[in-house]
Amino acid sequence: MLTRPMALEWARHNVQANGLGPGYIRTGMTGTLTIDPEFDRYIRTRTPAGRWGEKRELVGTAVFLASPAADFVNGQIIYVDGGLLAAL
């Protein structure tokens, strides 16, 4: 909820405020969850892609948001979640 007010406040200074909304991503912190068969099955059945995301799959969106290509993108959250939000 901070992205939109920041975008409004800082746009006049040519500062963009956007967010990256990751889904369930396999990381060191989620390692114990990924090996729990019950939780792993829950994530795989809930996520339309049918799997956990990988950290490398966030990179392209982060690079885009940090690049001049996103200079006119402001106040947005881009979800990289395997379709999870679309399925809700």
N, CA, C and O atoms as CSV, one atom per row, in Angstrom:
chain,resi,resn,atom,element,x,y,z
A,1,MET,N,N,0.818,-1.193,0.000
A,1,MET,CA,C,0.000,0.000,0.000
A,1,MET,C,C,0.867,1.264,0.000
A,1,MET,O,O,0.338,2.366,-0.149
A,2,LEU,N,N,2.140,1.130,0.158
A,2,LEU,CA,C,3.027,2.290,0.168
A,2,LEU,C,C,3.404,2.739,-1.242
A,2,LEU,O,O,3.757,3.900,-1.450
A,3,THR,N,N,3.330,1.835,-2.201
A,3,THR,CA,C,3.769,2.129,-3.567
A,3,THR,C,C,2.994,3.288,-4.185
A,3,THR,O,O,3.595,4.203,-4.747
A,4,ARG,N,N,1.702,3.260,-4.089
A,4,ARG,CA,C,0.892,4.294,-4.747
A,4,ARG,C,C,1.088,5.684,-4.141
A,4,ARG,O,O,1.312,6.635,-4.891
A,5,PRO,N,N,1.015,5.844,-2.814
A,5,PRO,CA,C,1.251,7.196,-2.280
A,5,PRO,C,C,2.666,7.711,-2.565
A,5,PRO,O,O,2.859,8.903,-2.804
A,6,MET,N,N,3.651,6.812,-2.539
A,6,MET,CA,C,5.015,7.235,-2.866
A,6,MET,C,C,5.098,7.689,-4.313
A,6,MET,O,O,5.759,8.682,-4.619
A,7,ALA,N,N,4.424,6.962,-5.211
A,7,ALA,CA,C,4.423,7.340,-6.622
A,7,ALA,C,C,3.839,8.738,-6.808
A,7,ALA,O,O,4.371,9.543,-7.572
A,8,LEU,N,N,2.756,9.019,-6.115
A,8,LEU,CA,C,2.129,10.337,-6.225
A,8,LEU,C,C,3.021,11.447,-5.666
A,8,LEU,O,O,3.114,12.534,-6.237
A,9,GLU,N,N,3.659,11.160,-4.564
A,9,GLU,CA,C,4.496,12.165,-3.905
A,9,GLU,C,C,5.772,12.472,-4.681
A,9,GLU,O,O,6.176,13.631,-4.773
A,10,TRP,N,N,6.410,11.446,-5.238
A,10,TRP,CA,C,7.733,11.607,-5.830
A,10,TRP,C,C,7.740,11.756,-7.353
A,10,TRP,O,O,8.792,12.049,-7.923
A,11,ALA,N,N,6.612,11.566,-8.027
A,11,ALA,CA,C,6.568,11.640,-9.493
A,11,ALA,C,C,7.064,12.986,-10.015
A,11,ALA,O,O,7.761,13.039,-11.028
A,12,ARG,N,N,6.718,14.049,-9.344
A,12,ARG,CA,C,7.138,15.381,-9.811
A,12,ARG,C,C,8.650,15.574,-9.755
A,12,ARG,O,O,9.185,16.502,-10.361
A,13,HIS,N,N,9.338,14.692,-9.023
A,13,HIS,CA,C,10.795,14.732,-8.932
A,13,HIS,C,C,11.442,13.693,-9.858
A,13,HIS,O,O,12.637,13.415,-9.757
A,14,ASN,N,N,10.637,13.130,-10.752
A,14,ASN,CA,C,11.087,12.100,-11.690
A,14,ASN,C,C,11.598,10.842,-10.967
A,14,ASN,O,O,12.566,10.209,-11.387
A,15,VAL,N,N,10.919,10.512,-9.877
A,15,VAL,CA,C,11.233,9.284,-9.138
A,15,VAL,C,C,10.018,8.374,-9.245
A,15,VAL,O,O,8.898,8.776,-8.929
A,16,GLN,N,N,10.248,7.147,-9.693
A,16,GLN,CA,C,9.164,6.182,-9.813
A,16,GLN,C,C,9.179,5.244,-8.606
A,16,GLN,O,O,10.237,4.831,-8.132
A,17,ALA,N,N,8.001,4.925,-8.131
A,17,ALA,CA,C,7.858,3.987,-7.016
A,17,ALA,C,C,6.998,2.824,-7.497
A,17,ALA,O,O,5.794,2.969,-7.709
A,18,ASN,N,N,7.624,1.694,-7.662
A,18,ASN,CA,C,6.938,0.491,-8.128
A,18,ASN,C,C,7.292,-0.658,-7.203
A,18,ASN,O,O,8.230,-0.563,-6.412
A,19,GLY,N,N,6.553,-1.721,-7.302
A,19,GLY,CA,C,6.809,-2.876,-6.459
A,19,GLY,C,C,6.904,-4.159,-7.262
A,19,GLY,O,O,6.347,-4.271,-8.354
A,20,LEU,N,N,7.606,-5.105,-6.715
A,20,LEU,CA,C,7.725,-6.442,-7.278
A,20,LEU,C,C,7.004,-7.373,-6.314
A,20,LEU,O,O,7.378,-7.478,-5.146
A,21,GLY,N,N,5.968,-8.049,-6.808
A,21,GLY,CA,C,5.156,-8.922,-5.965
A,21,GLY,C,C,5.473,-10.381,-6.248
A,21,GLY,O,O,4.877,-10.976,-7.146
A,22,PRO,N,N,6.393,-10.965,-5.504
A,22,PRO,CA,C,6.739,-12.362,-5.764
A,22,PRO,C,C,5.690,-13.322,-5.214
A,22,PRO,O,O,5.041,-13.055,-4.203
A,23,GLY,N,N,5.549,-14.428,-5.897
A,23,GLY,CA,C,4.710,-15.506,-5.389
A,23,GLY,C,C,5.530,-16.345,-4.427
A,23,GLY,O,O,6.413,-15.827,-3.743
A,24,TYR,N,N,5.248,-17.621,-4.372
A,24,TYR,CA,C,6.013,-18.532,-3.526
A,24,TYR,C,C,7.307,-18.874,-4.249
A,24,TYR,O,O,7.309,-19.598,-5.245
A,25,ILE,N,N,8.410,-18.337,-3.727
A,25,ILE,CA,C,9.724,-18.472,-4.357
A,25,ILE,C,C,10.598,-19.376,-3.506
A,25,ILE,O,O,10.639,-19.252,-2.282
A,26,ARG,N,N,11.296,-20.287,-4.170
A,26,ARG,CA,C,12.230,-21.193,-3.483
A,26,ARG,C,C,13.483,-20.397,-3.103
A,26,ARG,O,O,14.223,-19.938,-3.974
A,27,THR,N,N,13.710,-20.241,-1.807
A,27,THR,CA,C,14.883,-19.519,-1.294
A,27,THR,C,C,15.431,-20.285,-0.099
A,27,THR,O,O,14.884,-21.310,0.306
A,28,GLY,N,N,16.508,-19.775,0.450
A,28,GLY,CA,C,17.050,-20.363,1.672
A,28,GLY,C,C,16.069,-20.279,2.826
A,28,GLY,O,O,16.036,-21.159,3.687
A,29,MET,N,N,15.273,-19.228,2.844
A,29,MET,CA,C,14.311,-19.049,3.929
A,29,MET,C,C,13.071,-19.925,3.766
A,29,MET,O,O,12.393,-20.217,4.751
A,30,THR,N,N,12.765,-20.347,2.545
A,30,THR,CA,C,11.587,-21.195,2.326
A,30,THR,C,C,11.969,-22.662,2.178
A,30,THR,O,O,11.116,-23.505,1.898
A,31,GLY,N,N,13.242,-22.964,2.366
A,31,GLY,CA,C,13.739,-24.334,2.179
A,31,GLY,C,C,12.985,-25.385,2.978
A,31,GLY,O,O,12.670,-26.452,2.452
A,32,THR,N,N,12.692,-25.099,4.238
A,32,THR,CA,C,11.982,-26.094,5.052
A,32,THR,C,C,10.552,-26.286,4.566
A,32,THR,O,O,9.986,-27.367,4.722
A,33,LEU,N,N,9.966,-25.251,3.980
A,33,LEU,CA,C,8.605,-25.378,3.454
A,33,LEU,C,C,8.584,-26.196,2.168
A,33,LEU,O,O,7.650,-26.959,1.923
A,34,THR,N,N,9.617,-26.032,1.353
A,34,THR,CA,C,9.643,-26.742,0.064
A,34,THR,C,C,9.835,-28.242,0.236
A,34,THR,O,O,9.449,-29.023,-0.633
A,35,ILE,N,N,10.426,-28.644,1.350
A,35,ILE,CA,C,10.623,-30.092,1.563
A,35,ILE,C,C,9.517,-30.727,2.404
A,35,ILE,O,O,9.512,-31.940,2.615
A,36,ASP,N,N,8.583,-29.907,2.882
A,36,ASP,CA,C,7.420,-30.430,3.600
A,36,ASP,C,C,6.409,-30.897,2.557
A,36,ASP,O,O,5.827,-30.064,1.862
A,37,PRO,N,N,6.184,-32.200,2.427
A,37,PRO,CA,C,5.322,-32.711,1.352
A,37,PRO,C,C,3.921,-32.105,1.341
A,37,PRO,O,O,3.377,-31.823,0.274
A,38,GLU,N,N,3.342,-31.906,2.506
A,38,GLU,CA,C,1.985,-31.369,2.576
A,38,GLU,C,C,1.935,-29.908,2.115
A,38,GLU,O,O,1.061,-29.531,1.335
A,39,PHE,N,N,2.876,-29.087,2.602
A,39,PHE,CA,C,2.890,-27.685,2.210
A,39,PHE,C,C,3.281,-27.535,0.742
A,39,PHE,O,O,2.712,-26.716,0.020
A,40,ASP,N,N,4.249,-28.329,0.310
A,40,ASP,CA,C,4.672,-28.306,-1.092
A,40,ASP,C,C,3.490,-28.635,-2.011
A,40,ASP,O,O,3.293,-27.970,-3.028
A,41,ARG,N,N,2.732,-29.623,-1.668
A,41,ARG,CA,C,1.555,-30.002,-2.464
A,41,ARG,C,C,0.527,-28.865,-2.471
A,41,ARG,O,O,-0.084,-28.581,-3.502
A,42,TYR,N,N,0.341,-28.221,-1.318
A,42,TYR,CA,C,-0.589,-27.092,-1.213
A,42,TYR,C,C,-0.182,-25.969,-2.187
A,42,TYR,O,O,-1.024,-25.447,-2.919
A,43,ILE,N,N,1.092,-25.605,-2.192
A,43,ILE,CA,C,1.577,-24.536,-3.066
A,43,ILE,C,C,1.434,-24.935,-4.526
A,43,ILE,O,O,0.979,-24.138,-5.347
A,44,ARG,N,N,1.815,-26.151,-4.852
A,44,ARG,CA,C,1.760,-26.602,-6.250
A,44,ARG,C,C,0.318,-26.669,-6.774
A,44,ARG,O,O,0.080,-26.388,-7.949
A,45,THR,N,N,-0.619,-27.027,-5.942
A,45,THR,CA,C,-2.008,-27.109,-6.409
A,45,THR,C,C,-2.680,-25.731,-6.427
A,45,THR,O,O,-3.619,-25.509,-7.190
A,46,ARG,N,N,-2.211,-24.828,-5.606
A,46,ARG,CA,C,-2.802,-23.489,-5.535
A,46,ARG,C,C,-2.275,-22.563,-6.630
A,46,ARG,O,O,-2.990,-21.673,-7.090
A,47,THR,N,N,-1.031,-22.771,-7.044
A,47,THR,CA,C,-0.393,-21.927,-8.050
A,47,THR,C,C,-0.675,-22.482,-9.441
A,47,THR,O,O,-0.342,-23.638,-9.704
A,48,PRO,N,N,-1.278,-21.705,-10.347
A,48,PRO,CA,C,-1.587,-22.217,-11.684
A,48,PRO,C,C,-0.380,-22.791,-12.427
A,48,PRO,O,O,-0.536,-23.728,-13.210
A,49,ALA,N,N,0.815,-22.252,-12.202
A,49,ALA,CA,C,2.010,-22.786,-12.854
A,49,ALA,C,C,2.361,-24.169,-12.307
A,49,ALA,O,O,3.134,-24.900,-12.926
A,50,GLY,N,N,1.808,-24.528,-11.171
A,50,GLY,CA,C,2.013,-25.860,-10.609
A,50,GLY,C,C,3.371,-26.098,-9.993
A,50,GLY,O,O,3.806,-27.243,-9.871
A,51,ARG,N,N,4.050,-25.025,-9.601
A,51,ARG,CA,C,5.393,-25.178,-9.030
A,51,ARG,C,C,5.774,-23.945,-8.228
A,51,ARG,O,O,5.095,-22.918,-8.269
A,52,TRP,N,N,6.871,-24.069,-7.500
A,52,TRP,CA,C,7.467,-22.945,-6.807
A,52,TRP,C,C,8.208,-22.090,-7.830
A,52,TRP,O,O,8.692,-22.606,-8.837
A,53,GLY,N,N,8.298,-20.794,-7.579
A,53,GLY,CA,C,9.120,-19.928,-8.414
A,53,GLY,C,C,10.577,-20.030,-7.999
A,53,GLY,O,O,10.902,-20.456,-6.890
A,54,GLU,N,N,11.437,-19.633,-8.907
A,54,GLU,CA,C,12.877,-19.609,-8.636
A,54,GLU,C,C,13.334,-18.157,-8.562
A,54,GLU,O,O,12.775,-17.296,-9.242
A,55,LYS,N,N,14.340,-17.880,-7.748
A,55,LYS,CA,C,14.828,-16.507,-7.572
A,55,LYS,C,C,15.178,-15.865,-8.909
A,55,LYS,O,O,14.907,-14.682,-9.114
A,56,ARG,N,N,15.768,-16.618,-9.808
A,56,ARG,CA,C,16.188,-16.075,-11.102
A,56,ARG,C,C,15.004,-15.536,-11.911
A,56,ARG,O,O,15.184,-14.706,-12.802
A,57,GLU,N,N,13.805,-16.006,-11.599
A,57,GLU,CA,C,12.622,-15.561,-12.335
A,57,GLU,C,C,12.155,-14.165,-11.925
A,57,GLU,O,O,11.290,-13.586,-12.583
A,58,LEU,N,N,12.709,-13.628,-10.862
A,58,LEU,CA,C,12.399,-12.266,-10.428
A,58,LEU,C,C,13.321,-11.240,-11.088
A,58,LEU,O,O,13.005,-10.052,-11.141
A,59,VAL,N,N,14.448,-11.708,-11.583
A,59,VAL,CA,C,15.497,-10.808,-12.069
A,59,VAL,C,C,15.040,-9.946,-13.241
A,59,VAL,O,O,15.276,-8.738,-13.238
A,60,GLY,N,N,14.397,-10.533,-14.236
A,60,GLY,CA,C,13.988,-9.773,-15.414
A,60,GLY,C,C,13.071,-8.615,-15.072
A,60,GLY,O,O,13.219,-7.517,-15.609
A,61,THR,N,N,12.132,-8.858,-14.186
A,61,THR,CA,C,11.200,-7.795,-13.791
A,61,THR,C,C,11.921,-6.718,-13.000
A,61,THR,O,O,11.658,-5.530,-13.187
A,62,ALA,N,N,12.825,-7.119,-12.123
A,62,ALA,CA,C,13.591,-6.140,-11.343
A,62,ALA,C,C,14.469,-5.291,-12.258
A,62,ALA,O,O,14.560,-4.077,-12.077
A,63,VAL,N,N,15.113,-5.917,-13.237
A,63,VAL,CA,C,15.951,-5.173,-14.185
A,63,VAL,C,C,15.088,-4.211,-14.998
A,63,VAL,O,O,15.472,-3.060,-15.207
A,64,PHE,N,N,13.934,-4.669,-15.453
A,64,PHE,CA,C,13.021,-3.796,-16.188
A,64,PHE,C,C,12.659,-2.571,-15.363
A,64,PHE,O,O,12.751,-1.446,-15.854
A,65,LEU,N,N,12.251,-2.775,-14.115
A,65,LEU,CA,C,11.838,-1.652,-13.273
A,65,LEU,C,C,12.987,-0.687,-12.986
A,65,LEU,O,O,12.756,0.502,-12.763
A,66,ALA,N,N,14.209,-1.186,-12.990
A,66,ALA,CA,C,15.377,-0.338,-12.727
A,66,ALA,C,C,15.915,0.324,-13.996
A,66,ALA,O,O,16.830,1.144,-13.924
A,67,SER,N,N,15.365,-0.020,-15.139
A,67,SER,CA,C,15.884,0.471,-16.420
A,67,SER,C,C,15.106,1.681,-16.929
A,67,SER,O,O,14.008,1.967,-16.453
A,68,PRO,N,N,15.680,2.387,-17.896
A,68,PRO,CA,C,14.962,3.503,-18.526
A,68,PRO,C,C,13.661,3.068,-19.206
A,68,PRO,O,O,12.778,3.896,-19.428
A,69,ALA,N,N,13.534,1.794,-19.534
A,69,ALA,CA,C,12.300,1.302,-20.162
A,69,ALA,C,C,11.093,1.491,-19.247
A,69,ALA,O,O,9.957,1.519,-19.720
A,70,ALA,N,N,11.328,1.620,-17.944
A,70,ALA,CA,C,10.233,1.778,-16.988
A,70,ALA,C,C,10.106,3.218,-16.483
A,70,ALA,O,O,9.470,3.460,-15.458
A,71,ASP,N,N,10.704,4.167,-17.193
A,71,ASP,CA,C,10.672,5.555,-16.730
A,71,ASP,C,C,9.264,6.130,-16.603
A,71,ASP,O,O,9.051,7.065,-15.831
A,72,PHE,N,N,8.305,5.591,-17.344
A,72,PHE,CA,C,6.932,6.115,-17.275
A,72,PHE,C,C,6.008,5.138,-16.555
A,72,PHE,O,O,4.788,5.301,-16.590
A,73,VAL,N,N,6.569,4.140,-15.913
A,73,VAL,CA,C,5.808,3.196,-15.098
A,73,VAL,C,C,5.901,3.703,-13.668
A,73,VAL,O,O,6.998,3.866,-13.133
A,74,ASN,N,N,4.759,3.952,-13.054
A,74,ASN,CA,C,4.790,4.518,-11.707
A,74,ASN,C,C,3.559,4.087,-10.924
A,74,ASN,O,O,2.438,4.127,-11.430
A,75,GLY,N,N,3.784,3.676,-9.688
A,75,GLY,CA,C,2.691,3.293,-8.806
A,75,GLY,C,C,2.156,1.892,-9.060
A,75,GLY,O,O,1.028,1.584,-8.676
A,76,GLN,N,N,2.942,1.048,-9.697
A,76,GLN,CA,C,2.480,-0.290,-10.064
A,76,GLN,C,C,3.162,-1.371,-9.234
A,76,GLN,O,O,4.278,-1.197,-8.746
A,77,ILE,N,N,2.478,-2.464,-9.092
A,77,ILE,CA,C,3.079,-3.674,-8.530
A,77,ILE,C,C,3.010,-4.718,-9.630
A,77,ILE,O,O,1.933,-5.022,-10.143
A,78,ILE,N,N,4.151,-5.258,-9.984
A,78,ILE,CA,C,4.201,-6.310,-11.002
A,78,ILE,C,C,4.371,-7.635,-10.266
A,78,ILE,O,O,5.361,-7.851,-9.567
A,79,TYR,N,N,3.401,-8.503,-10.433
A,79,TYR,CA,C,3.402,-9.790,-9.739
A,79,TYR,C,C,4.104,-10.850,-10.583
A,79,TYR,O,O,3.796,-11.039,-11.760
A,80,VAL,N,N,5.037,-11.521,-9.961
A,80,VAL,CA,C,5.742,-12.640,-10.569
A,80,VAL,C,C,5.402,-13.838,-9.682
A,80,VAL,O,O,6.162,-14.206,-8.786
A,81,ASP,N,N,4.243,-14.433,-9.956
A,81,ASP,CA,C,3.692,-15.402,-9.007
A,81,ASP,C,C,3.133,-16.667,-9.642
A,81,ASP,O,O,2.376,-17.397,-9.004
A,82,GLY,N,N,3.495,-16.931,-10.886
A,82,GLY,CA,C,3.005,-18.157,-11.527
A,82,GLY,C,C,1.505,-18.173,-11.758
A,82,GLY,O,O,0.923,-19.238,-11.969
A,83,GLY,N,N,0.868,-17.005,-11.720
A,83,GLY,CA,C,-0.565,-16.919,-11.943
A,83,GLY,C,C,-1.403,-16.972,-10.675
A,83,GLY,O,O,-2.632,-16.980,-10.748
A,84,LEU,N,N,-0.761,-17.010,-9.523
A,84,LEU,CA,C,-1.482,-17.156,-8.247
A,84,LEU,C,C,-2.537,-16.063,-8.054
A,84,LEU,O,O,-3.691,-16.362,-7.747
A,85,LEU,N,N,-2.149,-14.814,-8.231
A,85,LEU,CA,C,-3.104,-13.722,-8.020
A,85,LEU,C,C,-4.267,-13.789,-8.995
A,85,LEU,O,O,-5.401,-13.487,-8.626
A,86,ALA,N,N,-4.004,-14.177,-10.220
A,86,ALA,CA,C,-5.068,-14.279,-11.216
A,86,ALA,C,C,-6.083,-15.369,-10.844
A,86,ALA,O,O,-7.246,-15.306,-11.242
A,87,ALA,N,N,-5.639,-16.345,-10.092
A,87,ALA,CA,C,-6.511,-17.477,-9.728
A,87,ALA,C,C,-7.352,-17.204,-8.486
A,87,ALA,O,O,-8.267,-17.967,-8.176
A,88,LEU,N,N,-7.054,-16.137,-7.785
A,88,LEU,CA,C,-7.810,-15.854,-6.548
A,88,LEU,C,C,-9.171,-15.293,-6.841
A,88,LEU,O,O,-9.931,-15.003,-5.917
